[in-house]
Amino acid sequence: KQWYQRRVAITAGDFSLADGAEEVTLHQVFVRFTNTKTKQNVFFIAQADLKKKYTIDLNFRSAAAKSFGSVGGQYSVDLIVGDATLPQAMVIDVATLNLEIPDSKEPAADLSKQAKPEITHLFRQPEKRPPQAISAVFTGLVLLPALVLLIMWAKLGANISNIQISLSSIGFHGGLLAIIAIYVNFFLGVNMFTTVKCLAGVAVVTFLCGQRLLSSIAAAKKAK
């Protein structure tokens, strides 16, 4: 059949998966409109009511016109039924309609050829730092154990007789001081990436020098 309409209502009856079987609610029921000239497909979902009737109601004077891009003419209408228990989807030819679709106030836009909206990232604002006096007091408290250690060494007398004056010894102790200096710079404001790069080189040298220094100390003890 052919109709010339501005409003279409389609209702599908009850569905059974076999003759005499109990009626079931299907997972997917679509109505497909296909323009016979442009072959453009427009899909609508049929909703089931309490009586398991699947219905769509399209008013081409309102929102439905945008789905068709304000393109009227002859459309073939198919009912597509899908369910997990079906081996494949069922496609039922319903009718052929001549649709009169008024021009939409907003012409249909081809989104595939439009520029995507710009994505702007908003980074978290840095937290407010404490007053300089509080930072100075905290820094002093952190360094206080080191000062106490030096005072105790001076009173008790530090045993530095086993310290070797060699390239490995200078490299090891110098590496430790360099690592401490890098951490201090990081605390004062150097970013983490720069800190990691510096630590990577200094740590390797410190490890190699420390390994050679311990080997030489062990060899010296063994010789005694």
N, C-alpha and C positions, 0 to 999 in steps of 0.2 A: 504494500500500500504506500501511497504518498500523501503527505499532508503539508499544508503551508501554514506554519504556526509561529507564534511569538512566545508561547508558553507550552511546556511539555511536562507531563507527569507520567512516570512509568512505574508500574507495580508488578512485581513478580510474586507468584504464588508460593505454596509450600514446596519444599524439596525433600525427596526421599532418595536414599542411595540405592535402593532396589525396590522392585515391585512388592507392595505389601509391607515394606519395612517402616519403622517408626520415623517420623519427621525429625529432621536434625537442623541445627543452626550452623550454617556454613561459615567458614573462616573468612572467605573473601568473595564478595560479589561486586562486580564493576559493570558500569554501562559505558561502552565506547562509541563515540561519535566519530565517523571518518568522512572527511570531505571527499566527494567523488572526483573532484578536479585536482585539488592540491594534495590529496592523500594525507592531510593533516589529521592527527589523532588527538581527541580530547577525552579524558577519562573522568568519570564521576563515581564515587563510592555509594553504593546502595545500602542504606541502613535498615536493620531489621527491627520491627516493632514487637510488642508482646505476643502478637498472633503469628510471628515468624513470617510476616509479609515484608518484602524488600522493596523500598520505594525511593525514588528521586523525584524532586519537583523543581524544574528549572524555569525561571522567569528571565527571558532574554532582554527585558527592558531594564534589568538591574545588574547584579553582580555577575550573573552567568554570561553576559555579553563579553566581559573581559577574558573569560576562559577561551572563548572562540576567536579572540582578537578582532571582534566586530566584522568577521567574515561570514556572510550568509551564504545561502545556496543549498544544494542537495547534499544531505548527509545520510550515510548508512548507519544504522544503530544496531549494535551487537551487545548481547548480555554475556559476560564472562564470569564463570563460576569456578572457584578453586577451593580445594579442601585437602587436608592431609590424607584422607582416606581415598582420594581419587587418584588414579594413575597419572592423569594429566588434566589440565584445565579444560572445561567445557565452554565452547564458544557457540552461542545461539543467535542466529540472525533474527532480529526483532522486526525491523521496519526500515523504510527509506523515507526521510522527511525533507521537505523544503522549508528551511528555516529563514525567517526574516529577523535579522539581528540588527538593531539600531547601532549607530556609531557610538562608541564609548567616549565619554568626556576626556578620559585619559587614554591616548593611543597605546596599544600594546607595545612594550619595549622589548627589543632583542637584547637580553642580558648578556648573551655570549659575546657581543661586540662592544659592550660598554666597559669603561675603566672601572676596576674594583675600587671600593672606598679605601682611602688611605688608612693604614693601621698605625696608630701612634701609641707608643709605650710610655707609661707613666711609672717612673722608678720611685722607689720609696725614698722619702726625704731622710737625710741623715739625722740621727738623734742628737739632741742638744747636749753639748759637752758640759761637764761640771765646771765651776769657777776654777781659775788658775791656782788659787790658794789651796783648795782641796786636792788638786792634782799634785801639787808640790809636797803636801803632807803625806799623801799616799806613796809617792815615789821615795820619800825619805824612809818610810816604814819598810818598804821593800828592800832598800839598800842597807837597812840597819843590821840584819844578820851578817852580811858580809863585813861590815865594820867591826862587829863583835868578834868575828872569826880572826881578823887581822890583829886585833888587840890581844886575843888569847894566844895567838902564835908568838907575838912579841914577848909576852910574859912567860910562857912555858918554854919557849925556845924551839923554833921549827927545825926539824931535821932535814936539811937540804943536801946532805952529803951524797945521796944517791942520784942527784940530778946530773945528767950527762950533758956536756956541751958538745952537741953534734948537730948535724943537719936535720936528722929526724926529730931530735928533741926540740929544736927551735921551731920546726914546722908544726909539730903537734901542739905545743903550748901557744904558738902564734895563731894556729887555727882555732883553738878554744877561745882566745881573746877576740878573734875576728867574728866568730859565731855570736858571742855576747854583744859585740858592737852592732851586728846585723839586727839582733832582737831589739836592741835599744833604738835603732833607727826605725824599725817597724812600729815600736811603741810611740815614737815621736811623730809618725805620720806617713812613712813610706808604705806604698800599697803592697798587698800580699803577693802579687805576681813578681814584682821586682825582688821582694824578699826571698821568694822560693828560688829564683834564678841565682841569686848570690849564694844562698845556702847550698845549692846543688854543687857548685864548684868548690866551695870551701870545705864542705863535708867530705868530699872525696879525698882531697889532699890531707885533711886531718886524720881520716881513717887510715890511709896508707902510712903516714908518718907515725901514727900511734902504734900500728902493728909492728913496724920496724923497731920502734923504740922499746916496746915490750920484749921483742925477740932479743935485742941486745942486752937488756937488763937480765933476762933469764939466762943468757949465755955467760954473762959476767958472774952471776951467782953460782952457776954450775962450775965455772973454772976455779972459783975459790974452794 
